[in-house]
Amino acid sequence: MPTNVLSFLMLEDPIEGDLVLCHPVIKKEAKAQNKKIQDHYAHLIIHGYLHLLGYDHQNNVDADKMEKMERKILSKFNINDPYKDY
């Protein structure tokens, strides 16, 4: 199944890694979720980078922590809560 973003950590100190974004998936998601595509890209880049920093969403506690950080960063760019409608 295709995904929107993948993160690949190469070095931990300093943080160095790759993010791979899938435009067709991101475009489809943005449209389905009624989001601006640039806002969805910003969210997924932040989401991917947080994975490089060690955040994950394997359980509810970790997911809540990661989503809180995503919301905090996105708000600095005046981007709405990406989880608002879920």
LOTI-303364 format. One record per residue: x, y, z of N, C-alpha, C, CB in turn; residue number from 0; residue in three letters; chain. Coordinates in Angstrom, 2 decimals. Glycine has a CB too. Layout:
% residues N
X/Y/Z/X/Y/Z/X/Y/Z/X/Y/Z/NUM/ALA/A
...
% end
This chain:
% residues 86
0.84/-1.18/0.00/0.00/0.00/0.00/0.89/1.24/0.00/-0.96/0.00/1.22/0/MET/A
0.63/2.21/-0.87/1.44/3.43/-0.91/1.23/4.27/0.35/1.10/4.26/-2.16/1/PRO/A
2.25/5.01/0.71/2.18/5.88/1.88/2.54/7.30/1.48/3.12/5.37/3.00/2/THR/A
2.29/8.25/2.38/2.54/9.64/2.06/3.99/10.07/2.32/1.61/10.52/2.85/3/ASN/A
4.59/9.60/3.40/5.96/10.01/3.73/6.70/8.84/4.39/5.96/11.25/4.65/4/VAL/A
7.96/8.72/4.04/8.86/7.76/4.68/10.08/8.51/5.18/9.26/6.61/3.70/5/LEU/A
10.58/8.12/6.34/11.77/8.73/6.94/12.86/7.69/7.08/11.44/9.37/8.31/6/SER/A
14.08/8.07/6.71/15.22/7.17/6.80/16.34/7.89/7.54/15.69/6.71/5.39/7/PHE/A
16.61/7.48/8.77/17.67/8.08/9.57/19.01/7.49/9.15/17.43/7.84/11.08/8/LEU/A
19.99/8.37/8.88/21.33/7.91/8.51/22.32/8.14/9.65/21.80/8.61/7.23/9/MET/A
22.26/9.31/10.27/23.13/9.64/11.40/22.28/10.23/12.51/24.26/10.62/10.98/10/LEU/A
22.64/9.92/13.76/21.88/10.46/14.89/22.47/11.75/15.43/21.81/9.45/15.99/11/GLU/A
23.77/11.96/15.29/24.40/13.16/15.84/25.47/13.65/14.90/24.99/12.90/17.25/12/ASP/A
25.23/14.67/14.13/23.97/15.43/14.04/22.91/14.63/13.28/24.21/16.79/13.34/13/PRO/A
21.66/15.02/13.47/20.55/14.34/12.78/20.74/14.50/11.28/19.16/14.92/13.23/14/ILE/A
20.78/13.38/10.61/20.88/13.38/9.15/20.05/12.23/8.62/22.37/13.27/8.68/15/GLU/A
19.23/12.53/7.65/18.39/11.49/7.09/17.68/11.96/5.84/17.38/11.01/8.11/16/GLY/A
16.88/11.09/5.30/16.11/11.39/4.09/14.63/11.28/4.39/16.51/10.45/2.94/17/ASP/A
13.87/12.14/3.73/12.42/12.03/3.72/12.01/11.78/2.28/11.73/13.32/4.30/18/LEU/A
11.14/10.84/2.08/10.61/10.54/0.76/9.12/10.81/0.80/10.93/9.06/0.31/19/VAL/A
8.67/11.72/-0.06/7.27/12.11/-0.11/6.65/11.62/-1.41/7.11/13.64/0.03/20/LEU/A
5.44/11.10/-1.33/4.75/10.57/-2.51/3.65/11.55/-2.93/4.15/9.15/-2.22/21/CYS/A
3.94/12.32/-3.97/3.02/13.37/-4.40/1.61/12.86/-4.73/3.58/14.06/-5.61/22/HIS/A
1.45/11.77/-5.50/0.07/11.33/-5.80/-0.75/11.03/-4.54/0.12/10.08/-6.67/23/PRO/A
-0.12/10.41/-3.55/-0.83/10.10/-2.30/-1.15/11.39/-1.55/0.01/9.15/-1.41/24/VAL/A
-0.19/12.29/-1.46/-0.39/13.55/-0.74/-1.49/14.37/-1.40/0.92/14.35/-0.68/25/ILE/A
-1.47/14.43/-2.71/-2.49/15.18/-3.45/-3.88/14.60/-3.19/-2.18/15.16/-4.96/26/LYS/A
-3.99/13.28/-3.24/-5.27/12.61/-3.01/-5.76/12.85/-1.58/-5.15/11.10/-3.29/27/LYS/A
-4.86/12.74/-0.61/-5.22/12.96/0.78/-5.67/14.40/1.02/-4.05/12.63/1.70/28/GLU/A
-4.92/15.35/0.48/-5.27/16.77/0.67/-6.67/17.05/0.13/-4.24/17.69/-0.03/29/ALA/A
-6.95/16.51/-1.03/-8.27/16.72/-1.64/-9.36/16.07/-0.79/-8.30/16.17/-3.08/30/LYS/A
-9.14/14.83/-0.39/-10.13/14.10/0.40/-10.38/14.74/1.77/-9.69/12.66/0.59/31/ALA/A
-9.33/15.37/2.32/-9.43/15.99/3.65/-9.72/17.49/3.57/-8.15/15.75/4.43/32/GLN/A
-9.92/17.99/2.34/-10.23/19.40/2.13/-9.16/20.32/2.73/-11.60/19.73/2.72/33/ASN/A
-7.90/19.98/2.45/-6.76/20.76/2.95/-6.03/21.37/1.77/-5.80/19.87/3.79/34/LYS/A
-5.37/22.50/2.03/-4.47/23.06/1.03/-3.30/22.09/0.90/-3.98/24.52/1.41/35/LYS/A
-2.91/21.82/-0.34/-1.84/20.84/-0.54/-0.53/21.30/0.11/-1.62/20.59/-2.04/36/ILE/A
-0.24/22.60/0.09/1.00/23.08/0.70/0.96/22.91/2.23/1.25/24.57/0.35/37/GLN/A
-0.23/23.03/2.83/-0.35/22.78/4.27/-0.14/21.31/4.58/-1.72/23.25/4.80/38/ASP/A
-0.68/20.45/3.73/-0.52/19.00/3.94/0.95/18.61/3.77/-1.41/18.19/2.95/39/HIS/A
1.62/19.17/2.77/3.06/18.93/2.60/3.83/19.38/3.83/3.60/19.65/1.35/40/TYR/A
3.52/20.58/4.34/4.22/21.09/5.54/4.03/20.12/6.70/3.69/22.49/5.93/41/ALA/A
2.80/19.65/6.88/2.53/18.71/7.97/3.36/17.43/7.80/1.04/18.37/8.02/42/HIS/A
3.39/16.90/6.61/4.09/15.63/6.41/5.60/15.77/6.50/3.72/15.05/5.06/43/LEU/A
6.13/16.91/6.10/7.57/17.15/6.27/7.91/17.21/7.76/8.01/18.46/5.56/44/ILE/A
7.08/17.92/8.53/7.29/17.99/9.98/7.13/16.60/10.60/6.29/19.00/10.63/45/ILE/A
6.10/15.89/10.18/5.85/14.53/10.68/7.07/13.64/10.42/4.59/13.93/10.02/46/HIS/A
7.57/13.68/9.19/8.73/12.87/8.84/9.97/13.25/9.62/9.01/12.99/7.38/47/GLY/A
10.18/14.55/9.80/11.36/15.01/10.55/11.27/14.59/12.01/11.50/16.54/10.44/48/TYR/A
10.06/14.65/12.57/9.90/14.20/13.96/10.26/12.72/14.09/8.47/14.44/14.44/49/LEU/A
9.95/11.93/13.07/10.39/10.53/13.09/11.91/10.45/13.14/9.85/9.77/11.85/50/HIS/A
12.59/11.31/12.39/14.06/11.32/12.43/14.57/11.68/13.82/14.62/12.32/11.39/51/LEU/A
13.80/12.49/14.54/14.19/12.88/15.90/13.82/11.83/16.95/13.53/14.20/16.26/52/LEU/A
13.15/10.76/16.51/12.84/9.67/17.42/11.38/9.58/17.85/13.67/9.80/18.62/53/GLY/A
10.55/10.50/17.41/9.12/10.41/17.73/8.50/9.28/16.92/8.39/11.75/17.44/54/TYR/A
7.43/8.69/17.48/6.68/7.70/16.71/5.23/7.72/17.16/7.29/6.27/16.88/55/ASP/A
4.43/6.86/16.57/3.00/6.79/16.90/2.57/5.34/16.99/2.14/7.55/15.85/56/HIS/A
3.42/4.54/17.64/3.15/3.11/17.77/2.07/2.80/18.79/4.41/2.38/18.12/57/GLN/A
1.84/3.73/19.73/0.78/3.56/20.72/0.14/4.92/20.96/1.34/2.95/22.05/58/ASN/A
-0.96/4.94/21.68/-1.72/6.18/21.87/-0.93/7.26/22.60/-2.98/5.89/22.63/59/ASN/A
-0.15/6.88/23.59/0.63/7.86/24.34/1.65/8.52/23.43/1.34/7.19/25.54/60/VAL/A
2.39/7.73/22.67/3.39/8.28/21.75/2.73/9.09/20.63/4.24/7.14/21.15/61/ASP/A
1.61/8.60/20.12/0.91/9.33/19.06/0.43/10.69/19.56/-0.29/8.50/18.55/62/ALA/A
-0.11/10.74/20.78/-0.56/12.02/21.34/0.59/12.99/21.49/-1.23/11.79/22.71/63/ASP/A
1.73/12.49/21.94/2.92/13.32/22.11/3.40/13.88/20.76/4.05/12.51/22.79/64/LYS/A
3.44/13.01/19.76/3.90/13.42/18.43/2.92/14.41/17.80/4.07/12.19/17.53/65/MET/A
1.63/14.13/17.89/0.62/15.02/17.32/0.62/16.39/17.99/-0.76/14.38/17.43/66/GLU/A
0.85/16.42/19.30/0.94/17.69/20.03/2.10/18.53/19.48/1.12/17.45/21.55/67/LYS/A
3.24/17.88/19.25/4.40/18.58/18.71/4.12/19.07/17.29/5.64/17.65/18.72/68/MET/A
3.47/18.25/16.47/3.12/18.65/15.11/2.21/19.88/15.13/2.42/17.49/14.37/69/GLU/A
1.19/19.86/15.99/0.28/21.00/16.09/1.02/22.27/16.50/-0.84/20.69/17.10/70/ARG/A
1.90/22.13/17.47/2.67/23.28/17.97/3.51/23.90/16.86/3.57/22.86/19.15/71/LYS/A
4.21/23.08/16.11/5.07/23.59/15.02/4.22/24.19/13.92/5.96/22.46/14.46/72/ILE/A
3.17/23.48/13.50/2.32/23.98/12.41/1.65/25.30/12.77/1.27/22.94/12.05/73/LEU/A
1.28/25.47/14.03/0.62/26.72/14.44/1.54/27.92/14.25/0.18/26.63/15.91/74/SER/A
2.84/27.72/14.33/3.80/28.82/14.11/3.78/29.29/12.66/5.22/28.37/14.50/75/LYS/A
3.25/28.46/11.77/3.13/28.80/10.35/1.68/29.09/9.96/3.69/27.67/9.48/76/PHE/A
0.84/29.28/11.00/-0.59/29.54/10.79/-1.27/28.45/9.97/-0.77/30.88/10.09/77/ASN/A
-0.87/27.21/10.23/-1.48/26.06/9.57/-2.38/25.37/10.59/-0.40/25.07/9.01/78/ILE/A
-3.61/25.13/10.18/-4.60/24.53/11.07/-4.20/23.14/11.53/-5.95/24.48/10.38/79/ASN/A
-4.80/22.73/12.64/-4.60/21.41/13.20/-4.92/20.34/12.15/-5.48/21.22/14.47/80/ASP/A
-3.93/19.56/11.74/-4.16/18.56/10.69/-5.03/17.39/11.14/-2.84/18.04/10.18/81/PRO/A
-5.23/17.26/12.45/-6.02/16.15/12.98/-7.43/16.59/13.38/-5.31/15.53/14.17/82/TYR/A
-7.77/17.83/13.12/-9.03/18.41/13.57/-10.25/17.62/13.14/-9.14/19.80/13.05/83/LYS/A
-10.27/17.12/11.95/-11.45/16.43/11.42/-11.42/14.93/11.62/-11.58/16.72/9.96/84/ASP/A
-10.43/14.41/12.35/-10.33/12.95/12.50/-10.95/12.50/13.80/-8.89/12.50/12.43/85/TYR/A
% end
